[in-house]
Amino acid sequence: MLESVLSELAKQGYTEGTKQEGGTWPDLISDSLSGGLFDNRRYILVEDAATLGTMPENFAKFVSTSNDEQVAIVLVYGDDPRATHTKFFSKEVLKNCLVSKPAPFPLWANERATWVQARARELAIPITRDGAEAIVDSLDTPEEIAAVLQNFRGFDKPVTASLVSDLVLDDGSKNMLRYIDSLCMGQTVQCLKILDTLTKAPSPDETLIKTLAGLENRLRLCLFAKEQDSPVYARAIEAKKSYAWKMARTCAAKHTPQTILDFLTSVIALSISRKSGTGGSWGTLVLQTTKFLSTK
């Protein structure tokens, strides 16, 4: 989002000026007024802007959205709701500010794929739908996805699922997806073999947490696919053409709703205990997976 804002300022003729973390309002305003009459237009970037505190009332007169201004001040606030920009500026000042907010990260996998495509368009990345779905299937947070998209900056060919797999996913991520897919298809031997490989990953704790997140997402879809009104749910989450939805339907056909719900509950409990450091291990997941595969 910041990159998009700075790109727009560049189009308006602003060049990079000073960059700072926090600071004080008097120093910041003084810096913005220090240029000469014929100096180039520039922007001042302030990261961790919440540390500036509330803007003093006597500085409000310097804030303007006029296109003739020589200096633009870009203030970056974090995700902490206690550090929101509305806390530090009066309503009158905010009327003269351009506020950019990130689009909320969607809940459903299909909506996340659309979100990825939108971010890719902003970065001029020619990503395909299956490429976006591959990223969503393997990553769980917007920060991770944003970092991965940077790998495809400047690509002049479509970013497909195959390309994502080759250039982004490590062996652990690939095996995670293979584990989840083989579980959905009821391929017991292959599923347990892949799971055994995952337990030996270089970063077992990190791999376990990612695997649990991916499994949780897929099992949720399985529950929806099991419902009598599954076509209604599919339309609601626009998942009908999604690869993950097809795999979820395959899994749903092999198990009862209660079996799926019990497995999902155990996966969520394992994830919570693992993240909180109170327990949970690969051995637990292996036992739960074996039980699920042997239950209809």
C-alpha positions as a LaTeX table, in Angstrom:
\begin{tabular}{lrrr}
\hline
Residue & $x$ (\AA) & $y$ (\AA) & $z$ (\AA) \\
\hline
Met1 & 0.00 & 0.00 & 0.00 \\
Leu2 & 2.84 & 2.37 & 0.84 \\
Glu3 & 4.53 & 1.57 & $-2.45$ \\
Ser4 & 1.32 & 2.44 & $-4.27$ \\
Val5 & 1.06 & 5.79 & $-2.47$ \\
Leu6 & 4.69 & 6.71 & $-3.22$ \\
Ser7 & 4.23 & 5.68 & $-6.85$ \\
Glu8 & 1.27 & 8.01 & $-7.16$ \\
Leu9 & 3.28 & 10.87 & $-5.64$ \\
Ala10 & 6.05 & 10.22 & $-8.17$ \\
Lys11 & 3.53 & 10.57 & $-10.99$ \\
Gln12 & 2.62 & 13.97 & $-9.54$ \\
Gly13 & 6.27 & 15.06 & $-9.68$ \\
Tyr14 & 7.34 & 14.43 & $-6.10$ \\
Thr15 & 10.82 & 12.99 & $-5.54$ \\
Glu16 & 12.12 & 11.16 & $-2.48$ \\
Gly17 & 13.18 & 13.53 & 0.28 \\
Thr18 & 14.00 & 12.64 & 3.85 \\
Lys19 & 12.99 & 9.46 & 5.63 \\
Gln20 & 12.66 & 9.08 & 9.36 \\
Glu21 & 11.16 & 6.95 & 12.11 \\
Gly22 & 9.00 & 8.87 & 14.51 \\
Gly23 & 10.44 & 12.21 & 15.61 \\
Thr24 & 8.66 & 15.37 & 16.75 \\
Trp25 & 6.07 & 17.56 & 15.09 \\
Pro26 & 8.14 & 20.79 & 15.34 \\
Asp27 & 11.11 & 19.16 & 13.61 \\
Leu28 & 8.91 & 17.58 & 10.95 \\
Ile29 & 7.08 & 20.79 & 10.11 \\
Ser30 & 10.37 & 22.72 & 10.13 \\
Asp31 & 11.82 & 20.21 & 7.65 \\
Ser32 & 8.78 & 20.58 & 5.39 \\
Leu33 & 9.18 & 24.37 & 5.31 \\
Ser34 & 12.96 & 24.44 & 4.79 \\
Gly35 & 13.02 & 24.15 & 1.00 \\
Gly36 & 13.60 & 27.05 & $-1.35$ \\
Leu37 & 11.05 & 28.54 & $-3.72$ \\
Phe38 & 12.47 & 26.77 & $-6.77$ \\
Asp39 & 13.33 & 23.44 & $-5.15$ \\
Asn40 & 11.93 & 20.23 & $-6.61$ \\
Arg41 & 8.77 & 18.84 & $-5.14$ \\
Arg42 & 9.59 & 16.19 & $-2.54$ \\
Tyr43 & 7.98 & 13.94 & $-0.01$ \\
Ile44 & 8.96 & 13.23 & 3.58 \\
Leu45 & 8.34 & 9.67 & 4.71 \\
Val46 & 7.69 & 9.10 & 8.43 \\
Glu47 & 7.51 & 5.49 & 9.56 \\
Asp48 & 6.17 & 4.60 & 13.01 \\
Ala49 & 4.27 & 7.89 & 12.87 \\
Ala50 & 2.30 & 7.08 & 16.01 \\
Thr51 & 5.34 & 8.11 & 18.06 \\
Leu52 & 4.84 & 11.69 & 16.83 \\
Gly53 & 1.79 & 11.88 & 19.05 \\
Thr54 & $-1.06$ & 14.30 & 18.51 \\
Met55 & $-0.52$ & 17.11 & 16.01 \\
Pro56 & $-0.45$ & 20.47 & 17.87 \\
Glu57 & $-3.33$ & 22.76 & 16.90 \\
Asn58 & $-0.98$ & 25.54 & 15.76 \\
Phe59 & 0.41 & 23.27 & 13.00 \\
Ala60 & $-3.00$ & 22.60 & 11.45 \\
Lys61 & $-2.62$ & 25.69 & 9.23 \\
Phe62 & 0.23 & 24.02 & 7.33 \\
Val63 & $-1.91$ & 21.11 & 6.15 \\
Ser64 & $-3.37$ & 21.45 & 2.68 \\
Thr65 & $-4.41$ & 19.21 & $-0.23$ \\
Ser66 & $-3.56$ & 21.86 & $-2.80$ \\
Asn67 & $-1.76$ & 20.55 & $-5.89$ \\
Asp68 & 0.62 & 23.51 & $-5.61$ \\
Glu69 & 2.26 & 22.29 & $-2.41$ \\
Gln70 & 6.00 & 21.59 & $-2.71$ \\
Val71 & 6.20 & 19.05 & 0.09 \\
Ala72 & 4.07 & 16.00 & 0.84 \\
Ile73 & 4.31 & 14.31 & 4.24 \\
Val74 & 3.60 & 10.58 & 4.23 \\
Leu75 & 2.80 & 9.19 & 7.68 \\
Val76 & 2.83 & 5.43 & 8.17 \\
Tyr77 & 0.76 & 4.01 & 11.02 \\
Gly78 & 0.80 & 0.36 & 12.04 \\
Asp79 & $-2.02$ & $-2.13$ & 12.50 \\
Asp80 & $-2.41$ & $-1.45$ & 16.21 \\
Pro81 & $-5.95$ & $-0.01$ & 16.63 \\
Arg82 & $-4.62$ & 2.15 & 19.47 \\
Ala83 & $-2.28$ & 3.86 & 17.00 \\
Thr84 & $-4.93$ & 4.81 & 14.45 \\
His85 & $-4.45$ & 8.15 & 12.66 \\
Thr86 & $-7.87$ & 9.36 & 13.88 \\
Lys87 & $-6.45$ & 9.51 & 17.40 \\
Phe88 & $-3.76$ & 12.04 & 16.46 \\
Phe89 & $-5.60$ & 14.53 & 14.19 \\
Ser90 & $-8.66$ & 16.70 & 14.51 \\
Lys91 & $-11.56$ & 16.17 & 12.11 \\
Glu92 & $-10.72$ & 19.51 & 10.46 \\
Val93 & $-7.15$ & 18.40 & 9.73 \\
Leu94 & $-8.25$ & 14.98 & 8.47 \\
Lys95 & $-10.47$ & 16.68 & 5.90 \\
Asn96 & $-7.26$ & 17.93 & 4.25 \\
Cys97 & $-5.48$ & 14.56 & 4.43 \\
Leu98 & $-5.54$ & 11.68 & 1.98 \\
Val99 & $-6.02$ & 8.49 & 3.99 \\
Ser100 & $-5.13$ & 5.09 & 2.55 \\
Lys101 & $-6.29$ & 1.93 & 4.27 \\
Pro102 & $-5.47$ & $-1.67$ & 3.33 \\
Ala103 & $-8.29$ & $-3.81$ & 1.98 \\
Pro104 & $-9.36$ & $-6.34$ & 4.63 \\
Phe105 & $-7.92$ & $-9.81$ & 4.16 \\
Pro106 & $-10.84$ & $-12.09$ & 3.14 \\
Leu107 & $-11.91$ & $-15.17$ & 5.08 \\
Trp108 & $-12.66$ & $-17.53$ & 2.20 \\
Ala109 & $-9.99$ & $-19.06$ & $-0.02$ \\
Asn110 & $-11.71$ & $-18.03$ & $-3.25$ \\
Glu111 & $-12.03$ & $-14.42$ & $-2.08$ \\
Arg112 & $-8.39$ & $-14.50$ & $-1.04$ \\
Ala113 & $-7.43$ & $-15.58$ & $-4.56$ \\
Thr114 & $-9.34$ & $-12.56$ & $-5.89$ \\
Trp115 & $-7.52$ & $-10.41$ & $-3.33$ \\
Val116 & $-4.17$ & $-11.78$ & $-4.57$ \\
Gln117 & $-5.12$ & $-11.00$ & $-8.17$ \\
Ala118 & $-6.00$ & $-7.43$ & $-7.19$ \\
Arg119 & $-2.65$ & $-6.96$ & $-5.42$ \\
Ala120 & $-0.87$ & $-8.46$ & $-8.43$ \\
Arg121 & $-2.58$ & $-5.98$ & $-10.79$ \\
Glu122 & $-1.36$ & $-3.11$ & $-8.62$ \\
Leu123 & 2.19 & $-4.44$ & $-9.05$ \\
Ala124 & 1.71 & $-5.09$ & $-12.78$ \\
Ile125 & 2.15 & $-8.85$ & $-12.25$ \\
Pro126 & 0.32 & $-10.98$ & $-14.87$ \\
Ile127 & $-0.93$ & $-13.70$ & $-12.53$ \\
Thr128 & $-3.47$ & $-16.34$ & $-13.57$ \\
Arg129 & $-6.36$ & $-17.50$ & $-11.43$ \\
Asp130 & $-4.75$ & $-20.85$ & $-10.70$ \\
Gly131 & $-1.51$ & $-19.05$ & $-9.81$ \\
Ala132 & $-3.37$ & $-16.93$ & $-7.26$ \\
Glu133 & $-5.06$ & $-20.04$ & $-5.85$ \\
Ala134 & $-1.70$ & $-21.79$ & $-5.52$ \\
Ile135 & $-0.37$ & $-18.89$ & $-3.44$ \\
Val136 & $-3.47$ & $-18.87$ & $-1.24$ \\
Asp137 & $-3.31$ & $-22.62$ & $-0.70$ \\
Ser138 & 0.27 & $-22.44$ & 0.54 \\
Leu139 & 0.34 & $-19.15$ & 2.50 \\
Asp140 & $-1.84$ & $-17.99$ & 5.35 \\
Thr141 & $-1.20$ & $-14.28$ & 5.98 \\
Pro142 & $-1.33$ & $-11.15$ & 3.80 \\
Glu143 & 2.24 & $-10.31$ & 4.81 \\
Glu144 & 3.54 & $-13.65$ & 3.49 \\
Ile145 & 1.55 & $-13.27$ & 0.28 \\
Ala146 & 2.78 & $-9.71$ & $-0.28$ \\
Ala147 & 6.37 & $-10.87$ & 0.15 \\
Val148 & 5.88 & $-13.71$ & $-2.34$ \\
Leu149 & 4.33 & $-11.40$ & $-4.94$ \\
Gln150 & 7.50 & $-9.32$ & $-4.89$ \\
Asn151 & 9.31 & $-12.32$ & $-6.39$ \\
Phe152 & 7.30 & $-11.89$ & $-9.58$ \\
Arg153 & 7.89 & $-8.17$ & $-10.14$ \\
Gly154 & 8.95 & $-7.56$ & $-13.73$ \\
Phe155 & 7.75 & $-10.93$ & $-15.06$ \\
Asp156 & 6.58 & $-10.69$ & $-18.68$ \\
Lys157 & 4.91 & $-14.11$ & $-18.74$ \\
Pro158 & 1.81 & $-15.32$ & $-16.86$ \\
Val159 & 2.41 & $-16.42$ & $-13.29$ \\
Thr160 & 0.70 & $-19.83$ & $-13.24$ \\
Ala161 & 0.27 & $-22.43$ & $-10.50$ \\
Ser162 & 3.17 & $-24.37$ & $-11.96$ \\
Leu163 & 5.41 & $-21.30$ & $-11.85$ \\
Val164 & 4.39 & $-20.57$ & $-8.26$ \\
Ser165 & 5.23 & $-24.14$ & $-7.31$ \\
Asp166 & 8.64 & $-24.02$ & $-9.03$ \\
Leu167 & 9.78 & $-20.60$ & $-7.83$ \\
Val168 & 8.00 & $-19.99$ & $-4.52$ \\
Leu169 & 7.11 & $-23.19$ & $-2.76$ \\
Asp170 & 9.87 & $-25.03$ & $-0.98$ \\
Asp171 & 9.78 & $-28.78$ & $-0.54$ \\
Gly172 & 7.92 & $-28.37$ & 2.74 \\
Ser173 & 5.11 & $-26.33$ & 1.16 \\
Lys174 & 4.80 & $-28.71$ & $-1.77$ \\
Asn175 & 4.64 & $-31.69$ & 0.52 \\
Met176 & 2.07 & $-29.93$ & 2.70 \\
Leu177 & $-0.27$ & $-29.52$ & $-0.27$ \\
Arg178 & 0.37 & $-33.10$ & $-1.38$ \\
Tyr179 & $-0.45$ & $-34.32$ & 2.14 \\
Ile180 & $-3.75$ & $-32.41$ & 2.23 \\
Asp181 & $-4.76$ & $-33.50$ & $-1.28$ \\
Ser182 & $-3.94$ & $-37.18$ & $-0.68$ \\
Leu183 & $-5.91$ & $-37.03$ & 2.58 \\
Cys184 & $-8.91$ & $-35.64$ & 0.70 \\
Met185 & $-8.64$ & $-38.41$ & $-1.89$ \\
Gly186 & $-8.37$ & $-41.08$ & 0.77 \\
Gln187 & $-4.92$ & $-42.24$ & $-0.37$ \\
Thr188 & $-3.89$ & $-43.63$ & 3.02 \\
Val189 & $-0.43$ & $-45.00$ & 2.25 \\
Gln190 & 0.69 & $-41.99$ & 0.19 \\
Cys191 & $-0.77$ & $-39.55$ & 2.72 \\
Leu192 & 1.08 & $-41.09$ & 5.66 \\
Lys193 & 4.33 & $-41.32$ & 3.67 \\
Ile194 & 4.17 & $-37.60$ & 2.83 \\
Leu195 & 3.29 & $-36.78$ & 6.42 \\
Asp196 & 6.35 & $-38.70$ & 7.59 \\
Thr197 & 8.46 & $-36.59$ & 5.20 \\
Leu198 & 6.96 & $-33.41$ & 6.65 \\
Thr199 & 7.93 & $-34.44$ & 10.19 \\
Lys200 & 11.58 & $-34.41$ & 9.07 \\
Ala201 & 11.49 & $-30.88$ & 7.60 \\
Pro202 & 14.44 & $-28.56$ & 8.48 \\
Ser203 & 12.09 & $-26.33$ & 10.52 \\
Pro204 & 9.61 & $-28.84$ & 11.97 \\
Asp205 & 7.76 & $-26.42$ & 14.26 \\
Glu206 & 7.20 & $-23.83$ & 11.53 \\
Thr207 & 6.21 & $-26.53$ & 9.04 \\
Leu208 & 3.74 & $-28.04$ & 11.53 \\
Ile209 & 2.00 & $-24.69$ & 12.09 \\
Lys210 & 1.72 & $-24.05$ & 8.34 \\
Thr211 & 0.44 & $-27.57$ & 7.72 \\
Leu212 & $-2.22$ & $-27.20$ & 10.42 \\
Ala213 & $-3.34$ & $-23.86$ & 8.93 \\
Gly214 & $-3.68$ & $-25.34$ & 5.44 \\
Leu215 & $-5.47$ & $-28.41$ & 6.76 \\
Glu216 & $-7.87$ & $-26.29$ & 8.80 \\
Asn217 & $-8.80$ & $-24.21$ & 5.73 \\
Arg218 & $-9.47$ & $-27.34$ & 3.66 \\
Leu219 & $-11.52$ & $-29.10$ & 6.34 \\
Arg220 & $-13.76$ & $-26.06$ & 6.70 \\
Leu221 & $-14.58$ & $-26.36$ & 3.01 \\
Cys222 & $-15.21$ & $-30.08$ & 3.51 \\
Leu223 & $-17.92$ & $-29.28$ & 6.07 \\
Phe224 & $-19.65$ & $-26.89$ & 3.65 \\
Ala225 & $-19.35$ & $-29.42$ & 0.84 \\
Lys226 & $-21.04$ & $-32.03$ & 3.05 \\
Glu227 & $-24.16$ & $-29.95$ & 3.59 \\
Gln228 & $-27.28$ & $-30.70$ & 1.56 \\
Asp229 & $-27.23$ & $-27.09$ & 0.41 \\
Ser230 & $-23.58$ & $-27.29$ & $-0.68$ \\
Pro231 & $-24.34$ & $-25.67$ & $-4.09$ \\
Val232 & $-25.73$ & $-22.69$ & $-2.18$ \\
Tyr233 & $-22.57$ & $-22.47$ & $-0.07$ \\
Ala234 & $-20.43$ & $-22.86$ & $-3.18$ \\
Arg235 & $-22.16$ & $-19.91$ & $-4.81$ \\
Ala236 & $-21.95$ & $-17.88$ & $-1.60$ \\
Ile237 & $-18.18$ & $-18.26$ & $-1.39$ \\
Glu238 & $-17.76$ & $-18.38$ & $-5.17$ \\
Ala239 & $-15.80$ & $-21.59$ & $-4.78$ \\
Lys240 & $-17.42$ & $-23.72$ & $-7.46$ \\
Lys241 & $-14.42$ & $-23.69$ & $-9.81$ \\
Ser242 & $-11.81$ & $-23.73$ & $-7.08$ \\
Tyr243 & $-9.39$ & $-26.66$ & $-6.98$ \\
Ala244 & $-9.61$ & $-26.66$ & $-3.19$ \\
Trp245 & $-13.42$ & $-26.91$ & $-3.41$ \\
Lys246 & $-13.18$ & $-29.90$ & $-5.74$ \\
Met247 & $-10.82$ & $-31.63$ & $-3.32$ \\
Ala248 & $-13.16$ & $-30.76$ & $-0.43$ \\
Arg249 & $-16.11$ & $-32.36$ & $-2.23$ \\
Thr250 & $-14.04$ & $-35.48$ & $-2.84$ \\
Cys251 & $-13.22$ & $-35.68$ & 0.86 \\
Ala252 & $-16.81$ & $-34.94$ & 1.89 \\
Ala253 & $-18.05$ & $-37.88$ & $-0.17$ \\
Lys254 & $-15.87$ & $-40.26$ & 1.86 \\
His255 & $-16.71$ & $-39.12$ & 5.42 \\
Thr256 & $-19.63$ & $-38.20$ & 7.64 \\
Pro257 & $-20.09$ & $-34.60$ & 8.81 \\
Gln258 & $-19.29$ & $-35.66$ & 12.39 \\
Thr259 & $-16.03$ & $-37.34$ & 11.32 \\
Ile260 & $-14.94$ & $-34.19$ & 9.48 \\
Leu261 & $-16.01$ & $-31.97$ & 12.38 \\
Asp262 & $-14.14$ & $-34.12$ & 14.92 \\
Phe263 & $-10.96$ & $-33.97$ & 12.83 \\
Leu264 & $-11.29$ & $-30.21$ & 12.29 \\
Thr265 & $-11.80$ & $-29.67$ & 16.02 \\
Ser266 & $-8.71$ & $-31.73$ & 16.86 \\
Val267 & $-6.65$ & $-29.81$ & 14.26 \\
Ile268 & $-7.73$ & $-26.45$ & 15.72 \\
Ala269 & $-6.92$ & $-27.65$ & 19.25 \\
Leu270 & $-3.51$ & $-28.90$ & 18.13 \\
Ser271 & $-2.80$ & $-25.59$ & 16.38 \\
Ile272 & $-3.72$ & $-23.57$ & 19.47 \\
Ser273 & $-1.61$ & $-25.71$ & 21.78 \\
Arg274 & 1.35 & $-25.59$ & 19.37 \\
Lys275 & 1.22 & $-21.80$ & 18.99 \\
Ser276 & 0.80 & $-21.26$ & 22.73 \\
Gly277 & 3.65 & $-23.62$ & 23.53 \\
Thr278 & 1.49 & $-25.81$ & 25.77 \\
Gly279 & 1.87 & $-29.01$ & 23.74 \\
Gly280 & 0.98 & $-30.56$ & 20.42 \\
Ser281 & 3.34 & $-32.42$ & 18.13 \\
Trp282 & 3.76 & $-34.12$ & 14.77 \\
Gly283 & 2.98 & $-37.41$ & 16.52 \\
Thr284 & $-0.45$ & $-36.09$ & 17.48 \\
Leu285 & $-1.19$ & $-35.05$ & 13.89 \\
Val286 & $-0.07$ & $-38.46$ & 12.59 \\
Leu287 & $-2.45$ & $-40.20$ & 15.00 \\
Gln288 & $-5.33$ & $-37.87$ & 14.12 \\
Thr289 & $-4.71$ & $-38.31$ & 10.41 \\
Thr290 & $-4.57$ & $-42.10$ & 10.69 \\
Lys291 & $-7.83$ & $-42.10$ & 12.65 \\
Phe292 & $-9.53$ & $-39.85$ & 10.10 \\
Leu293 & $-8.42$ & $-41.94$ & 7.12 \\
Ser294 & $-9.71$ & $-45.11$ & 8.76 \\
Thr295 & $-13.11$ & $-43.60$ & 9.62 \\
Lys296 & $-15.95$ & $-43.12$ & 7.14 \\
\hline
\end{tabular}
